[in-house]
Amino acid sequence: MTGDLTPDPALVPAPGPMPEPEPMIEARDLSIGWSREEVLLEHASFEVRRGEIFGILGRSAAGKSTLFRALVGLERPLAGEVAIAGLGAPRLTAERPAFGVMFQQGALISSLTVGENVALPLAHWTALPRDAIHALVCAKLQLVGMADAEHLLPAELSGGMRKRAAIARALALEPALVFLDEPSSGLDPVTSAELDHLIATLARTLGLTVVVVTHELGSILAIVDRCILLDRTTRTILAEGPPRELVASRIPHVRNFFARVPEAV
């Protein structure tokens, strides 16, 4: 074979910009609250991109937990819509869940062992035999560093261990999307940092999209890729973007939130 087979650079198309990851969650013109007279958030629109750790931030009573409940289908928005890729609007149905959820304080069933808690979604939503469920339970507990805690009751666990067990349960059905409500709340700084590291490692290793509600600044700066900051006074999303960029925001309320500056009384 003769001749130069090297392509002419002039004929090779220049690489275009990398496409943005498709949204895993889209919220459009969303209003949430307890009633039409008690609105916490109005006309909010945002998206959660596939593969990112997305934070929902804000002071107390800003609507973080209510928004969380709307995103997982436990509460209906007052207006607007939420759509999850491949699922549509989140709702409670008899079908296998498309995402995992870790609630505040873990919400483990106190009368069941750690292993039994993690096995619950598998026993309820699959037809797997008992030995297969047990193998999956052991694998999930191994993932969160709880391999030796299978036979312990929740009352025998520390706060950090309960959070880890709850994350294992949220991962039981191997979802691509996981919601975590205040995972670091109530933990000492070292345990909180260890849990942050676990969440970031699981997200990257398993390719998860993670939505986390938190007010812990250390966790926000350590693991969150992008976030929204809810404001209880204006009932809006006050800022959106990578938290390390929002630290230097020109909006005083945003900058003060990250600097922990008290509001004037």
C-alpha positions in Angstrom: 0.0 0.0 0.0 1.3 3.4 -1.0 0.4 7.0 -0.4 -0.1 9.1 2.7 -3.4 8.2 4.5 -3.2 11.0 6.9 -6.4 13.0 6.6 -6.2 16.6 5.4 -6.7 18.8 8.5 -8.8 21.1 6.3 -11.2 18.3 5.6 -11.6 17.2 9.2 -14.5 19.0 10.9 -13.6 21.0 14.0 -14.9 19.5 17.2 -18.1 21.3 18.3 -19.0 22.1 21.9 -19.8 19.2 24.2 -23.6 18.9 24.5 -25.1 19.7 28.0 -26.2 16.6 29.9 -29.9 16.1 29.5 -32.0 17.1 32.5 -32.8 14.5 35.0 -35.4 16.7 36.6 -37.2 19.8 35.2 -39.3 22.1 37.3 -41.4 24.7 35.4 -43.2 27.7 36.9 -43.5 25.8 40.2 -45.3 27.2 43.2 -45.4 25.4 46.5 -46.8 26.0 50.0 -49.4 24.9 52.5 -52.2 26.8 50.7 -52.9 29.6 48.3 -52.6 31.9 51.3 -49.4 30.4 52.6 -47.0 30.2 49.6 -43.4 29.4 50.2 -42.1 29.5 46.6 -43.6 31.1 43.5 -43.1 30.6 39.8 -39.8 28.8 40.2 -38.1 27.1 37.3 -34.9 25.0 37.4 -33.4 21.8 36.2 -31.2 19.1 37.7 -28.7 17.7 35.2 -27.9 14.1 34.8 -24.9 13.0 36.9 -24.6 16.0 39.1 -25.0 16.6 42.8 -27.6 19.3 43.0 -28.2 21.2 46.2 -31.4 22.8 47.5 -30.3 25.5 50.0 -32.0 28.2 52.1 -32.6 29.4 55.6 -35.2 27.8 57.9 -38.8 28.1 56.6 -37.6 28.9 53.1 -39.4 25.9 51.7 -36.6 23.4 51.2 -38.4 20.4 52.7 -41.7 21.3 51.0 -39.9 21.5 47.6 -38.2 18.2 48.4 -41.6 16.6 49.1 -43.0 18.0 45.8 -40.0 16.6 43.8 -40.5 13.1 45.2 -44.3 13.2 44.8 -45.3 13.3 48.4 -46.9 16.8 47.9 -48.7 18.3 45.0 -47.5 21.8 43.8 -49.9 24.6 44.1 -49.0 25.4 40.4 -46.5 24.4 37.8 -45.1 21.0 37.1 -42.2 18.7 37.9 -41.0 16.1 35.3 -38.4 13.4 35.9 -36.7 11.9 32.9 -38.3 8.6 31.9 -41.1 9.0 34.5 -42.9 12.3 34.0 -44.5 13.8 37.0 -43.4 12.2 40.3 -46.3 10.4 42.0 -47.0 7.6 44.4 -48.1 4.5 42.5 -48.1 0.8 42.8 -45.2 0.6 40.3 -41.5 0.2 41.2 -40.0 3.6 42.2 -37.7 5.2 39.7 -35.6 6.9 42.4 -34.4 6.4 46.0 -35.1 8.6 48.9 -33.3 9.2 52.3 -35.5 11.2 54.7 -34.3 13.3 57.6 -32.9 11.3 60.5 -32.9 8.2 58.2 -36.5 7.1 59.0 -35.5 3.5 59.6 -38.2 1.2 61.1 -37.1 0.7 64.7 -38.4 -2.8 65.0 -36.4 -4.1 62.1 -32.7 -4.8 61.8 -30.5 -2.8 59.5 -30.5 -5.6 57.0 -34.3 -5.9 57.1 -34.7 -2.2 56.6 -32.5 -2.3 53.5 -34.3 -5.4 52.3 -37.7 -3.8 52.4 -37.7 -2.2 48.9 -36.4 -5.4 47.4 -39.0 -7.6 49.1 -41.8 -5.3 48.2 -40.9 -4.3 44.6 -39.2 -7.4 43.2 -39.8 -11.1 43.0 -36.2 -12.0 43.9 -35.7 -15.1 46.1 -34.6 -14.6 49.7 -31.0 -15.5 49.1 -30.6 -13.0 46.2 -32.2 -10.3 48.4 -29.8 -11.1 51.2 -26.8 -10.9 48.8 -28.0 -7.5 47.5 -28.5 -6.2 51.1 -24.9 -7.2 52.0 -23.6 -5.5 48.8 -25.4 -2.3 49.6 -24.2 -2.3 53.2 -20.7 -2.9 52.0 -21.0 0.1 49.7 -21.8 2.4 52.7 -19.3 0.9 55.1 -21.9 -0.9 57.2 -21.0 -4.6 56.4 -20.9 -5.5 60.1 -24.2 -3.8 61.0 -26.7 -6.1 59.2 -28.1 -7.6 62.4 -28.2 -4.4 64.5 -31.3 -2.5 65.4 -31.5 1.2 64.6 -31.4 2.1 68.3 -28.0 0.4 68.4 -26.6 2.8 65.8 -24.9 6.1 66.0 -26.4 9.1 64.1 -23.9 8.7 61.3 -24.6 4.9 61.0 -28.3 5.5 60.7 -27.7 7.9 57.9 -25.5 5.4 56.1 -28.1 2.6 56.6 -30.8 4.9 55.2 -28.6 5.6 52.1 -28.1 1.9 51.6 -31.9 1.4 51.6 -32.3 4.3 49.1 -29.8 2.5 46.8 -31.5 -1.0 47.2 -33.3 -0.9 43.8 -30.2 0.6 42.1 -31.8 3.9 41.0 -30.1 6.4 38.8 -31.6 9.3 40.9 -31.4 9.6 44.7 -32.9 12.3 47.0 -31.2 13.0 50.3 -32.9 15.2 52.9 -30.5 16.9 55.3 -28.0 14.0 55.3 -25.5 15.8 57.6 -28.0 17.3 60.0 -27.2 16.6 63.6 -23.8 15.0 63.0 -20.5 16.1 64.4 -18.0 17.8 62.0 -15.9 14.7 61.4 -18.8 12.3 60.9 -20.4 14.9 58.6 -17.2 15.1 56.5 -17.1 11.3 56.3 -20.7 11.2 55.1 -20.0 13.9 52.5 -17.1 11.8 51.2 -19.3 8.8 51.0 -22.0 10.6 49.1 -19.5 12.1 46.6 -17.8 8.7 46.1 -21.1 6.9 45.5 -22.3 9.5 43.1 -19.1 9.3 41.0 -18.7 5.5 41.3 -22.3 4.6 40.5 -23.0 7.5 38.1 -25.9 8.8 40.3 -27.8 12.0 40.0 -28.2 13.3 43.6 -30.5 15.9 44.9 -29.6 17.0 48.4 -31.4 19.4 50.7 -29.0 20.9 53.2 -28.1 24.1 55.1 -24.6 22.7 56.1 -22.1 25.1 54.4 -19.3 22.6 54.8 -21.2 19.9 52.9 -22.4 22.4 50.3 -18.9 23.5 49.4 -17.5 20.0 49.6 -19.8 18.0 47.4 -22.4 20.1 45.6 -21.9 20.8 41.9 -24.7 23.2 41.4 -27.4 24.6 43.7 -30.4 26.8 44.1 -30.8 29.2 47.0 -34.4 29.7 48.2 -35.4 33.0 49.8 -38.3 33.0 52.2 -38.9 36.8 52.0 -39.2 37.1 48.2 -40.5 33.5 47.8 -38.2 33.0 44.9 -35.0 31.2 43.8 -32.6 34.0 44.8 -29.5 32.4 43.1 -28.5 29.4 41.1 -25.1 28.0 40.1 -22.0 26.4 41.5 -21.7 27.2 45.2 -18.1 28.3 45.0 -19.2 31.0 42.5 -22.2 32.1 44.6 -19.9 32.7 47.6 -18.8 35.9 45.7 -22.2 36.8 44.5 -23.1 40.5 44.0 -26.4 39.9 45.6 -26.0 40.8 49.3 -28.4 38.2 50.7 -26.7 35.4 48.7 -23.2 36.5 49.8 -24.4 36.8 53.4 -25.9 33.3 53.4 -22.5 31.8 52.4 -20.7 34.1 54.8 -23.1 33.2 57.7 -23.9 36.9 58.2 -27.0 37.4 60.4 -29.9 39.3 59.0 -30.6 42.7 60.7 -33.2 42.5 63.4 
